Amino acid sequence: MAGFGQLLRNWVIYTLVFLIFGGIGAGVTNLLFEWIVGQPFDPVLYAVIFGGTGWIACRQMERRVS
């Protein structure tokens, strides 16, 4: 079983990966959508893309670490 320090470190890393890659994924998608369609992005769709991209990044990180 992992110690508390290792669990805390992993939580911090996964949170940062989620925020960074989720933000990049949603931001790039937002820029492309606005460039192609010419309309602002729906905030709900932005949040879904942010969450999905961040979750995928965390799962990939988890596979590489373990």
Secondary structure, DSSP 4 states (H G I P E B T S, - for coil): ---HHHHHHHHHHHHHHHHHHHHHHHHHHHHHHHHHH-SPPPHHHHHHHHHHHHHHHHHHHHHHH-
